Amino acid sequence: MKRVAIPLLLSLAATLACSEDRIVSPTAESNRPAKLESGTVVVFVHWQGDGLANKRVELIELGIELTTNNQGLATFVAPVGDYTVRVHEINRGGPPLLFVDEKITVTQDAETRVEVVDCLECV
């Protein structure tokens, strides 16, 4: 009896495990994570084309803050939408501004560039 029961149980278990309502295809739509529609924002802070390092840059609506690298660049990845890029301690003549805001729109799989001039001679 044991010789018949074990193969029968294994066969039953295999049948249940492979029933159609239990099979989950790795390519099924329900298994795929939702594709995040996003784009890239590249902020270039410079004076006369020379990038300025260590400038504080924010993407206000997302609460993300970066500092520019040695080439004056800060790069964000953001969901599609409208945003405000804020760059701190920018001089445009007269008293230095606490910050400069630029309105942008991020589109899917595209790069949005923002250029901010910081007048080093205007101090």
A tleap script that builds the chain and sets N, CA, C and O, in Angstrom:
source leaprc.protein.ff14SB
mol = sequence {
  NMET LYS ARG VAL ALA ILE PRO LEU LEU LEU
  SER LEU ALA ALA THR LEU ALA CYS SER GLU
  ASP ARG ILE VAL SER PRO THR ALA GLU SER
  ASN ARG PRO ALA LYS LEU GLU SER GLY THR
  VAL VAL VAL PHE VAL HIE TRP GLN GLY ASP
  GLY LEU ALA ASN LYS ARG VAL GLU LEU ILE
  GLU LEU GLY ILE GLU LEU THR THR ASN ASN
  GLN GLY LEU ALA THR PHE VAL ALA PRO VAL
  GLY ASP TYR THR VAL ARG VAL HIE GLU ILE
  ASN ARG GLY GLY PRO PRO LEU LEU PHE VAL
  ASP GLU LYS ILE THR VAL THR GLN ASP ALA
  GLU THR ARG VAL GLU VAL VAL ASP CYS LEU
  GLU CYS CVAL
}
set mol.1.N position { 0.801 -1.187 0.000 }
set mol.1.CA position { 0.000 0.000 0.000 }
set mol.1.C position { 0.854 1.266 0.000 }
set mol.1.O position { 0.511 2.248 -0.658 }
set mol.2.N position { 1.981 1.244 0.748 }
set mol.2.CA position { 2.851 2.417 0.807 }
set mol.2.C position { 3.442 2.749 -0.560 }
set mol.2.O position { 3.636 3.918 -0.893 }
set mol.3.N position { 3.727 1.708 -1.352 }
set mol.3.CA position { 4.312 1.923 -2.674 }
set mol.3.C position { 3.341 2.647 -3.595 }
set mol.3.O position { 3.782 3.376 -4.482 }
set mol.4.N position { 2.071 2.477 -3.424 }
set mol.4.CA position { 1.056 3.109 -4.253 }
set mol.4.C position { 0.707 4.490 -3.703 }
set mol.4.O position { 0.470 5.415 -4.480 }
set mol.5.N position { 0.671 4.645 -2.401 }
set mol.5.CA position { 0.236 5.895 -1.756 }
set mol.5.C position { 1.223 7.031 -1.998 }
set mol.5.O position { 0.808 8.157 -2.272 }
set mol.6.N position { 2.486 6.763 -1.905 }
set mol.6.CA position { 3.486 7.832 -2.061 }
set mol.6.C position { 3.472 8.396 -3.482 }
set mol.6.O position { 3.398 9.616 -3.630 }
set mol.7.N position { 3.541 7.573 -4.539 }
set mol.7.CA position { 3.466 8.146 -5.887 }
set mol.7.C position { 2.138 8.847 -6.153 }
set mol.7.O position { 2.091 9.847 -6.869 }
set mol.8.N position { 1.067 8.325 -5.579 }
set mol.8.CA position { -0.238 8.943 -5.766 }
set mol.8.C position { -0.277 10.331 -5.116 }
set mol.8.O position { -0.799 11.279 -5.703 }
set mol.9.N position { 0.264 10.444 -3.927 }
set mol.9.CA position { 0.316 11.739 -3.236 }
set mol.9.C position { 1.213 12.726 -3.983 }
set mol.9.O position { 0.863 13.899 -4.115 }
set mol.10.N position { 2.335 12.277 -4.460 }
set mol.10.CA position { 3.240 13.146 -5.229 }
set mol.10.C position { 2.573 13.625 -6.510 }
set mol.10.O position { 2.709 14.788 -6.891 }
set mol.11.N position { 1.858 12.732 -7.169 }
set mol.11.CA position { 1.163 13.104 -8.399 }
set mol.11.C position { 0.068 14.129 -8.120 }
set mol.11.O position { -0.107 15.078 -8.884 }
set mol.12.N position { -0.667 13.938 -7.029 }
set mol.12.CA position { -1.724 14.870 -6.652 }
set mol.12.C position { -1.129 16.239 -6.320 }
set mol.12.O position { -1.666 17.263 -6.742 }
set mol.13.N position { -0.033 16.267 -5.574 }
set mol.13.CA position { 0.620 17.527 -5.213 }
set mol.13.C position { 1.122 18.252 -6.457 }
set mol.13.O position { 0.985 19.471 -6.556 }
set mol.14.N position { 1.689 17.534 -7.390 }
set mol.14.CA position { 2.188 18.142 -8.629 }
set mol.14.C position { 1.041 18.704 -9.452 }
set mol.14.O position { 1.167 19.774 -10.048 }
set mol.15.N position { -0.075 17.989 -9.489 }
set mol.15.CA position { -1.244 18.459 -10.236 }
set mol.15.C position { -1.784 19.748 -9.643 }
set mol.15.O position { -2.100 20.683 -10.378 }
set mol.16.N position { -1.893 19.810 -8.313 }
set mol.16.CA position { -2.386 21.022 -7.658 }
set mol.16.C position { -1.435 22.198 -7.845 }
set mol.16.O position { -1.868 23.329 -8.066 }
set mol.17.N position { -0.158 21.928 -7.756 }
set mol.17.CA position { 0.831 22.994 -7.901 }
set mol.17.C position { 0.842 23.573 -9.307 }
set mol.17.O position { 1.181 24.741 -9.497 }
set mol.18.N position { 0.476 22.766 -10.287 }
set mol.18.CA position { 0.515 23.213 -11.674 }
set mol.18.C position { -0.849 23.622 -12.221 }
set mol.18.O position { -0.972 23.899 -13.414 }
set mol.19.N position { -1.863 23.666 -11.379 }
set mol.19.CA position { -3.175 24.056 -11.897 }
set mol.19.C position { -3.116 25.488 -12.392 }
set mol.19.O position { -2.369 26.302 -11.849 }
set mol.20.N position { -3.906 25.808 -13.431 }
set mol.20.CA position { -3.830 27.093 -14.122 }
set mol.20.C position { -4.038 28.295 -13.221 }
set mol.20.O position { -3.404 29.331 -13.422 }
set mol.21.N position { -4.921 28.178 -12.225 }
set mol.21.CA position { -5.177 29.343 -11.381 }
set mol.21.C position { -4.037 29.602 -10.404 }
set mol.21.O position { -4.025 30.638 -9.739 }
set mol.22.N position { -3.098 28.703 -10.305 }
set mol.22.CA position { -1.961 28.897 -9.406 }
set mol.22.C position { -0.695 29.307 -10.160 }
set mol.22.O position { 0.277 29.744 -9.544 }
set mol.23.N position { -0.700 29.174 -11.461 }
set mol.23.CA position { 0.493 29.517 -12.235 }
set mol.23.C position { 0.566 31.031 -12.394 }
set mol.23.O position { -0.401 31.682 -12.790 }
set mol.24.N position { 1.723 31.568 -12.080 }
set mol.24.CA position { 1.942 33.003 -12.231 }
set mol.24.C position { 3.094 33.184 -13.200 }
set mol.24.O position { 4.238 32.842 -12.901 }
set mol.25.N position { 2.784 33.712 -14.330 }
set mol.25.CA position { 3.793 33.920 -15.360 }
set mol.25.C position { 4.658 35.125 -15.002 }
set mol.25.O position { 4.125 36.162 -14.607 }
set mol.26.N position { 5.979 35.014 -15.132 }
set mol.26.CA position { 6.843 36.154 -14.834 }
set mol.26.C position { 6.634 37.319 -15.794 }
set mol.26.O position { 7.094 38.429 -15.524 }
set mol.27.N position { 5.953 37.086 -16.903 }
set mol.27.CA position { 5.710 38.181 -17.842 }
set mol.27.C position { 4.280 38.690 -17.777 }
set mol.27.O position { 3.899 39.566 -18.554 }
set mol.28.N position { 3.491 38.158 -16.869 }
set mol.28.CA position { 2.102 38.600 -16.758 }
set mol.28.C position { 2.054 40.071 -16.369 }
set mol.28.O position { 2.874 40.538 -15.579 }
set mol.29.N position { 1.092 40.799 -16.926 }
set mol.29.CA position { 0.960 42.237 -16.650 }
set mol.29.C position { 0.880 42.531 -15.164 }
set mol.29.O position { 1.462 43.505 -14.686 }
set mol.30.N position { 0.155 41.687 -14.426 }
set mol.30.CA position { -0.028 41.950 -12.997 }
set mol.30.C position { 1.265 41.805 -12.209 }
set mol.30.O position { 1.365 42.311 -11.091 }
set mol.31.N position { 2.255 41.122 -12.772 }
set mol.31.CA position { 3.523 40.923 -12.071 }
set mol.31.C position { 4.537 42.016 -12.371 }
set mol.31.O position { 5.541 42.138 -11.669 }
set mol.32.N position { 4.290 42.799 -13.386 }
set mol.32.CA position { 5.251 43.838 -13.762 }
set mol.32.C position { 5.060 45.053 -12.881 }
set mol.32.O position { 3.929 45.482 -12.653 }
set mol.33.N position { 6.166 45.622 -12.374 }
set mol.33.CA position { 6.010 46.858 -11.623 }
set mol.33.C position { 5.565 47.967 -12.563 }
set mol.33.O position { 5.936 47.982 -13.736 }
set mol.34.N position { 4.779 48.881 -12.050 }
set mol.34.CA position { 4.324 50.007 -12.872 }
set mol.34.C position { 5.546 50.800 -13.333 }
set mol.34.O position { 6.441 51.104 -12.545 }
set mol.35.N position { 5.562 51.126 -14.614 }
set mol.35.CA position { 6.682 51.888 -15.147 }
set mol.35.C position { 6.560 53.327 -14.669 }
set mol.35.O position { 5.549 53.994 -14.893 }
set mol.36.N position { 7.607 53.784 -14.011 }
set mol.36.CA position { 7.623 55.149 -13.514 }
set mol.36.C position { 8.003 56.066 -14.666 }
set mol.36.O position { 9.098 55.969 -15.221 }
set mol.37.N position { 7.091 56.949 -15.014 }
set mol.37.CA position { 7.376 57.903 -16.076 }
set mol.37.C position { 8.221 59.007 -15.470 }
set mol.37.O position { 7.756 59.756 -14.610 }
set mol.38.N position { 9.461 59.105 -15.919 }
set mol.38.CA position { 10.375 60.079 -15.339 }
set mol.38.C position { 11.302 60.651 -16.404 }
set mol.38.O position { 11.377 60.161 -17.531 }
set mol.39.N position { 11.992 61.687 -16.010 }
set mol.39.CA position { 12.980 62.330 -16.861 }
set mol.39.C position { 14.134 62.800 -15.990 }
set mol.39.O position { 14.130 62.616 -14.772 }
set mol.40.N position { 15.102 63.396 -16.620 }
set mol.40.CA position { 16.297 63.865 -15.924 }
set mol.40.C position { 16.347 65.386 -15.953 }
set mol.40.O position { 16.027 66.015 -16.962 }
set mol.41.N position { 16.755 65.963 -14.831 }
set mol.41.CA position { 16.950 67.409 -14.734 }
set mol.41.C position { 18.440 67.641 -14.488 }
set mol.41.O position { 19.002 67.136 -13.516 }
set mol.42.N position { 19.068 68.403 -15.371 }
set mol.42.CA position { 20.483 68.734 -15.232 }
set mol.42.C position { 20.590 70.237 -15.010 }
set mol.42.O position { 20.186 71.032 -15.858 }
set mol.43.N position { 21.138 70.614 -13.860 }
set mol.43.CA position { 21.313 72.028 -13.518 }
set mol.43.C position { 22.792 72.365 -13.651 }
set mol.43.O position { 23.651 71.691 -13.084 }
set mol.44.N position { 23.077 73.434 -14.421 }
set mol.44.CA position { 24.454 73.891 -14.641 }
set mol.44.C position { 24.584 75.287 -14.052 }
set mol.44.O position { 23.965 76.237 -14.532 }
set mol.45.N position { 25.405 75.401 -12.997 }
set mol.45.CA position { 25.658 76.688 -12.351 }
set mol.45.C position { 27.068 77.109 -12.747 }
set mol.45.O position { 28.030 76.367 -12.550 }
set mol.46.N position { 27.176 78.325 -13.314 }
set mol.46.CA position { 28.484 78.733 -13.842 }
set mol.46.C position { 28.660 80.250 -13.821 }
set mol.46.O position { 27.717 81.011 -13.603 }
set mol.47.N position { 29.889 80.648 -14.053 }
set mol.47.CA position { 30.225 82.017 -14.353 }
set mol.47.C position { 31.100 81.990 -15.595 }
set mol.47.O position { 32.172 81.385 -15.590 }
set mol.48.N position { 30.651 82.641 -16.655 }
set mol.48.CA position { 31.338 82.709 -17.950 }
set mol.48.C position { 31.722 81.320 -18.471 }
set mol.48.O position { 32.808 81.122 -19.016 }
set mol.49.N position { 30.815 80.377 -18.291 }
set mol.49.CA position { 31.013 79.033 -18.825 }
set mol.49.C position { 31.795 78.091 -17.922 }
set mol.49.O position { 31.852 76.890 -18.187 }
set mol.50.N position { 32.394 78.611 -16.869 }
set mol.50.CA position { 33.135 77.752 -15.941 }
set mol.50.C position { 32.202 77.285 -14.827 }
set mol.50.O position { 31.634 78.101 -14.101 }
set mol.51.N position { 32.049 75.977 -14.699 }
set mol.51.CA position { 31.172 75.406 -13.688 }
set mol.51.C position { 31.620 75.755 -12.283 }
set mol.51.O position { 32.815 75.807 -11.992 }
set mol.52.N position { 30.650 75.995 -11.415 }
set mol.52.CA position { 30.928 76.346 -10.022 }
set mol.52.C position { 30.525 75.185 -9.113 }
set mol.52.O position { 29.374 74.748 -9.108 }
set mol.53.N position { 31.500 74.699 -8.346 }
set mol.53.CA position { 31.264 73.570 -7.448 }
set mol.53.C position { 30.620 74.034 -6.146 }
set mol.53.O position { 30.703 75.200 -5.760 }
set mol.54.N position { 29.979 73.080 -5.490 }
set mol.54.CA position { 29.416 73.258 -4.148 }
set mol.54.C position { 28.299 74.289 -4.055 }
set mol.54.O position { 28.125 74.925 -3.015 }
set mol.55.N position { 27.550 74.458 -5.125 }
set mol.55.CA position { 26.359 75.313 -5.079 }
set mol.55.C position { 25.175 74.430 -4.676 }
set mol.55.O position { 25.006 73.337 -5.217 }
set mol.56.N position { 24.371 74.888 -3.746 }
set mol.56.CA position { 23.214 74.130 -3.253 }
set mol.56.C position { 22.058 74.280 -4.233 }
set mol.56.O position { 21.654 75.394 -4.566 }
set mol.57.N position { 21.524 73.135 -4.695 }
set mol.57.CA position { 20.445 73.099 -5.680 }
set mol.57.C position { 19.328 72.219 -5.127 }
set mol.57.O position { 19.581 71.130 -4.613 }
set mol.58.N position { 18.084 72.704 -5.239 }
set mol.58.CA position { 16.933 71.944 -4.740 }
set mol.58.C position { 15.915 71.725 -5.843 }
set mol.58.O position { 15.762 72.551 -6.744 }
set mol.59.N position { 15.233 70.619 -5.759 }
set mol.59.CA position { 14.029 70.369 -6.542 }
set mol.59.C position { 12.907 70.457 -5.499 }
set mol.59.O position { 12.588 69.480 -4.821 }
set mol.60.N position { 12.318 71.659 -5.392 }
set mol.60.CA position { 11.454 72.032 -4.272 }
set mol.60.C position { 10.323 71.035 -4.023 }
set mol.60.O position { 10.178 70.537 -2.907 }
set mol.61.N position { 9.534 70.743 -5.027 }
set mol.61.CA position { 8.339 69.917 -4.844 }
set mol.61.C position { 8.649 68.502 -4.359 }
set mol.61.O position { 7.808 67.869 -3.722 }
set mol.62.N position { 9.841 68.006 -4.653 }
set mol.62.CA position { 10.221 66.658 -4.226 }
set mol.62.C position { 11.058 66.672 -2.952 }
set mol.62.O position { 11.306 65.623 -2.357 }
set mol.63.N position { 11.494 67.865 -2.531 }
set mol.63.CA position { 12.300 67.957 -1.318 }
set mol.63.C position { 13.685 67.340 -1.466 }
set mol.63.O position { 14.267 66.860 -0.493 }
set mol.64.N position { 14.203 67.356 -2.681 }
set mol.64.CA position { 15.531 66.791 -2.942 }
set mol.64.C position { 16.541 67.923 -3.040 }
set mol.64.O position { 16.286 68.930 -3.700 }
set mol.65.N position { 17.682 67.763 -2.386 }
set mol.65.CA position { 18.736 68.773 -2.413 }
set mol.65.C position { 20.061 68.117 -2.775 }
set mol.65.O position { 20.423 67.073 -2.232 }
set mol.66.N position { 20.780 68.751 -3.707 }
set mol.66.CA position { 22.106 68.300 -4.117 }
set mol.66.C position { 23.049 69.492 -4.105 }
set mol.66.O position { 22.608 70.636 -3.998 }
set mol.67.N position { 24.339 69.227 -4.215 }
set mol.67.CA position { 25.306 70.295 -4.460 }
set mol.67.C position { 25.974 70.006 -5.792 }
set mol.67.O position { 26.133 68.852 -6.190 }
set mol.68.N position { 26.360 71.073 -6.470 }
set mol.68.CA position { 26.983 70.901 -7.783 }
set mol.68.C position { 28.355 70.247 -7.631 }
set mol.68.O position { 29.045 70.424 -6.627 }
set mol.69.N position { 28.723 69.490 -8.653 }
set mol.69.CA position { 30.039 68.849 -8.663 }
set mol.69.C position { 31.095 69.831 -9.174 }
set mol.69.O position { 30.806 71.017 -9.335 }
set mol.70.N position { 32.296 69.360 -9.428 }
set mol.70.CA position { 33.388 70.238 -9.880 }
set mol.70.C position { 33.135 70.874 -11.239 }
set mol.70.O position { 33.763 71.878 -11.575 }
set mol.71.N position { 32.224 70.305 -12.028 }
set mol.71.CA position { 31.876 70.887 -13.329 }
set mol.71.C position { 30.669 71.818 -13.211 }
set mol.71.O position { 30.200 72.349 -14.218 }
set mol.72.N position { 30.165 72.018 -11.997 }
set mol.72.CA position { 29.017 72.900 -11.794 }
set mol.72.C position { 27.686 72.242 -12.091 }
set mol.72.O position { 26.695 72.936 -12.315 }
set mol.73.N position { 27.639 70.904 -12.099 }
set mol.73.CA position { 26.429 70.170 -12.462 }
set mol.73.C position { 25.786 69.479 -11.261 }
set mol.73.O position { 26.464 68.944 -10.384 }
set mol.74.N position { 24.469 69.511 -11.256 }
set mol.74.CA position { 23.669 68.717 -10.319 }
set mol.74.C position { 22.609 68.022 -11.157 }
set mol.74.O position { 21.920 68.670 -11.946 }
set mol.75.N position { 22.470 66.714 -10.998 }
set mol.75.CA position { 21.560 65.934 -11.833 }
set mol.75.C position { 20.522 65.223 -10.970 }
set mol.75.O position { 20.859 64.514 -10.022 }
set mol.76.N position { 19.260 65.425 -11.317 }
set mol.76.CA position { 18.135 64.809 -10.622 }
set mol.76.C position { 17.392 63.897 -11.582 }
set mol.76.O position { 17.389 64.139 -12.789 }
set mol.77.N position { 16.757 62.844 -11.057 }
set mol.77.CA position { 15.779 62.064 -11.801 }
set mol.77.C position { 14.453 62.335 -11.113 }
set mol.77.O position { 14.326 62.167 -9.901 }
set mol.78.N position { 13.460 62.757 -11.899 }
set mol.78.CA position { 12.176 63.169 -11.325 }
set mol.78.C position { 11.019 62.617 -12.141 }
set mol.78.O position { 11.134 62.444 -13.354 }
set mol.79.N position { 9.899 62.338 -11.471 }
set mol.79.CA position { 8.703 61.939 -12.206 }
set mol.79.C position { 8.251 63.061 -13.137 }
set mol.79.O position { 8.540 64.233 -12.898 }
set mol.80.N position { 7.548 62.692 -14.187 }
set mol.80.CA position { 7.006 63.672 -15.123 }
set mol.80.C position { 6.153 64.666 -14.341 }
set mol.80.O position { 5.347 64.277 -13.496 }
set mol.81.N position { 6.340 65.965 -14.636 }
set mol.81.CA position { 5.545 66.988 -13.957 }
set mol.81.C position { 6.219 68.341 -13.982 }
set mol.81.O position { 7.265 68.518 -14.605 }
set mol.82.N position { 5.607 69.300 -13.295 }
set mol.82.CA position { 6.121 70.671 -13.208 }
set mol.82.C position { 6.807 70.867 -11.861 }
set mol.82.O position { 6.293 70.453 -10.821 }
set mol.83.N position { 7.976 71.507 -11.896 }
set mol.83.CA position { 8.792 71.668 -10.698 }
set mol.83.C position { 9.429 73.047 -10.647 }
set mol.83.O position { 9.429 73.806 -11.617 }
set mol.84.N position { 9.974 73.336 -9.467 }
set mol.84.CA position { 10.769 74.538 -9.254 }
set mol.84.C position { 12.178 74.103 -8.862 }
set mol.84.O position { 12.367 73.378 -7.886 }
set mol.85.N position { 13.164 74.557 -9.638 }
set mol.85.CA position { 14.562 74.338 -9.292 }
set mol.85.C position { 15.020 75.585 -8.554 }
set mol.85.O position { 14.879 76.699 -9.058 }
set mol.86.N position { 15.563 75.400 -7.370 }
set mol.86.CA position { 16.058 76.534 -6.572 }
set mol.86.C position { 17.558 76.383 -6.373 }
set mol.86.O position { 18.035 75.353 -5.898 }
set mol.87.N position { 18.310 77.450 -6.751 }
set mol.87.CA position { 19.756 77.466 -6.570 }
set mol.87.C position { 20.068 78.574 -5.566 }
set mol.87.O position { 19.625 79.711 -5.732 }
set mol.88.N position { 20.822 78.244 -4.539 }
set mol.88.CA position { 21.088 79.160 -3.432 }
set mol.88.C position { 22.362 79.982 -3.640 }
set mol.88.O position { 23.293 79.563 -4.327 }
set mol.89.N position { 22.368 81.168 -3.021 }
set mol.89.CA position { 23.520 82.084 -2.985 }
set mol.89.C position { 24.035 82.419 -4.380 }
set mol.89.O position { 25.184 82.144 -4.727 }
set mol.90.N position { 23.156 83.016 -5.158 }
set mol.90.CA position { 23.489 83.418 -6.526 }
set mol.90.C position { 23.594 84.932 -6.572 }
set mol.90.O position { 22.771 85.645 -5.997 }
set mol.91.N position { 24.613 85.407 -7.262 }
set mol.91.CA position { 24.827 86.842 -7.386 }
set mol.91.C position { 24.545 87.260 -8.828 }
set mol.91.O position { 25.103 86.704 -9.774 }
set mol.92.N position { 23.678 88.236 -8.969 }
set mol.92.CA position { 23.351 88.750 -10.306 }
set mol.92.C position { 23.512 90.263 -10.350 }
set mol.92.O position { 22.848 90.940 -11.136 }
set mol.93.N position { 24.370 90.780 -9.531 }
set mol.93.CA position { 24.555 92.233 -9.422 }
set mol.93.C position { 23.731 92.756 -8.259 }
set mol.93.O position { 22.616 92.289 -8.026 }
set mol.94.N position { 24.259 93.701 -7.542 }
set mol.94.CA position { 23.566 94.176 -6.348 }
set mol.94.C position { 23.799 93.196 -5.213 }
set mol.94.O position { 24.714 92.374 -5.264 }
set mol.95.N position { 22.968 93.291 -4.196 }
set mol.95.CA position { 23.148 92.359 -3.070 }
set mol.95.C position { 22.915 90.918 -3.531 }
set mol.95.O position { 22.023 90.668 -4.342 }
set mol.96.N position { 23.703 89.973 -3.027 }
set mol.96.CA position { 23.515 88.569 -3.425 }
set mol.96.C position { 22.109 88.091 -3.062 }
set mol.96.O position { 21.574 88.434 -2.008 }
set mol.97.N position { 21.532 87.304 -3.942 }
set mol.97.CA position { 20.201 86.750 -3.718 }
set mol.97.C position { 20.324 85.503 -2.844 }
set mol.97.O position { 21.278 84.736 -2.971 }
set mol.98.N position { 19.361 85.314 -1.968 }
set mol.98.CA position { 19.361 84.096 -1.163 }
set mol.98.C position { 19.204 82.874 -2.053 }
set mol.98.O position { 19.801 81.826 -1.805 }
set mol.99.N position { 18.382 83.025 -3.106 }
set mol.99.CA position { 18.197 81.928 -4.057 }
set mol.99.C position { 17.590 82.465 -5.347 }
set mol.99.O position { 17.054 83.572 -5.401 }
set mol.100.N position { 17.696 81.641 -6.381 }
set mol.100.CA position { 17.089 81.913 -7.686 }
set mol.100.C position { 16.220 80.705 -8.013 }
set mol.100.O position { 16.679 79.567 -7.917 }
set mol.101.N position { 14.961 80.944 -8.402 }
set mol.101.CA position { 14.041 79.874 -8.785 }
set mol.101.C position { 13.865 79.839 -10.294 }
set mol.101.O position { 13.769 80.879 -10.945 }
set mol.102.N position { 13.824 78.647 -10.835 }
set mol.102.CA position { 13.533 78.423 -12.254 }
set mol.102.C position { 12.409 77.396 -12.338 }
set mol.102.O position { 12.511 76.323 -11.743 }
set mol.103.N position { 11.347 77.705 -13.062 }
set mol.103.CA position { 10.242 76.774 -13.278 }
set mol.103.C position { 10.596 75.860 -14.443 }
set mol.103.O position { 11.096 76.318 -15.471 }
set mol.104.N position { 10.334 74.565 -14.279 }
set mol.104.CA position { 10.644 73.595 -15.334 }
set mol.104.C position { 9.507 72.589 -15.477 }
set mol.104.O position { 8.662 72.445 -14.593 }
set mol.105.N position { 9.511 71.907 -16.604 }
set mol.105.CA position { 8.600 70.787 -16.840 }
set mol.105.C position { 9.441 69.585 -17.227 }
set mol.105.O position { 10.225 69.641 -18.174 }
set mol.106.N position { 9.271 68.494 -16.485 }
set mol.106.CA position { 9.979 67.249 -16.771 }
set mol.106.C position { 9.077 66.394 -17.649 }
set mol.106.O position { 7.909 66.168 -17.333 }
set mol.107.N position { 9.644 65.920 -18.763 }
set mol.107.CA position { 8.897 65.051 -19.663 }
set mol.107.C position { 9.545 63.664 -19.671 }
set mol.107.O position { 10.720 63.503 -19.340 }
set mol.108.N position { 8.748 62.677 -20.056 }
set mol.108.CA position { 9.186 61.288 -19.987 }
set mol.108.C position { 10.416 61.027 -20.829 }
set mol.108.O position { 10.490 61.410 -21.997 }
set mol.109.N position { 11.383 60.363 -20.208 }
set mol.109.CA position { 12.609 59.909 -20.873 }
set mol.109.C position { 13.366 61.036 -21.566 }
set mol.109.O position { 14.079 60.790 -22.538 }
set mol.110.N position { 13.222 62.275 -21.080 }
set mol.110.CA position { 13.914 63.413 -21.687 }
set mol.110.C position { 14.780 64.102 -20.630 }
set mol.110.O position { 14.602 63.911 -19.427 }
set mol.111.N position { 15.710 64.896 -21.115 }
set mol.111.CA position { 16.578 65.669 -20.233 }
set mol.111.C position { 16.151 67.126 -20.265 }
set mol.111.O position { 16.049 67.727 -21.335 }
set mol.112.N position { 15.902 67.690 -19.098 }
set mol.112.CA position { 15.560 69.103 -18.967 }
set mol.112.C position { 16.785 69.807 -18.416 }
set mol.112.O position { 17.296 69.441 -17.358 }
set mol.113.N position { 17.260 70.824 -19.136 }
set mol.113.CA position { 18.468 71.544 -18.704 }
set mol.113.C position { 18.104 72.896 -18.129 }
set mol.113.O position { 17.242 73.606 -18.647 }
set mol.114.N position { 18.786 73.237 -17.039 }
set mol.114.CA position { 18.608 74.532 -16.391 }
set mol.114.C position { 19.998 75.144 -16.256 }
set mol.114.O position { 20.923 74.512 -15.746 }
set mol.115.N position { 20.129 76.392 -16.725 }
set mol.115.CA position { 21.413 77.082 -16.642 }
set mol.115.C position { 21.253 78.297 -15.738 }
set mol.115.O position { 20.370 79.130 -15.946 }
set mol.116.N position { 22.118 78.386 -14.733 }
set mol.116.CA position { 22.058 79.493 -13.778 }
set mol.116.C position { 23.425 80.172 -13.750 }
set mol.116.O position { 24.444 79.536 -13.482 }
set mol.117.N position { 23.429 81.468 -14.028 }
set mol.117.CA position { 24.671 82.236 -14.029 }
set mol.117.C position { 24.849 82.883 -12.647 }
set mol.117.O position { 23.950 83.551 -12.135 }
set mol.118.N position { 26.030 82.665 -12.062 }
set mol.118.CA position { 26.384 83.260 -10.787 }
set mol.118.C position { 27.530 84.245 -11.051 }
set mol.118.O position { 28.666 83.834 -11.288 }
set mol.119.N position { 27.229 85.520 -11.009 }
set mol.119.CA position { 28.207 86.552 -11.378 }
set mol.119.C position { 29.259 86.730 -10.285 }
set mol.119.O position { 29.020 87.398 -9.279 }
set mol.120.N position { 30.418 86.127 -10.499 }
set mol.120.CA position { 31.490 86.211 -9.501 }
set mol.120.C position { 32.080 87.628 -9.424 }
set mol.120.O position { 32.581 88.027 -8.373 }
set mol.121.N position { 32.025 88.387 -10.517 }
set mol.121.CA position { 32.561 89.743 -10.536 }
set mol.121.C position { 31.604 90.768 -9.956 }
set mol.121.O position { 31.985 91.921 -9.751 }
set mol.122.N position { 30.384 90.374 -9.691 }
set mol.122.CA position { 29.363 91.310 -9.239 }
set mol.122.C position { 29.357 91.486 -7.717 }
set mol.122.O position { 28.470 92.156 -7.187 }
set mol.123.N position { 30.285 90.926 -7.033 }
set mol.123.CA position { 30.300 90.992 -5.561 }
set mol.123.C position { 30.601 92.396 -5.085 }
set mol.123.O position { 30.654 92.641 -3.880 }
savepdb mol mol.pdb
quit
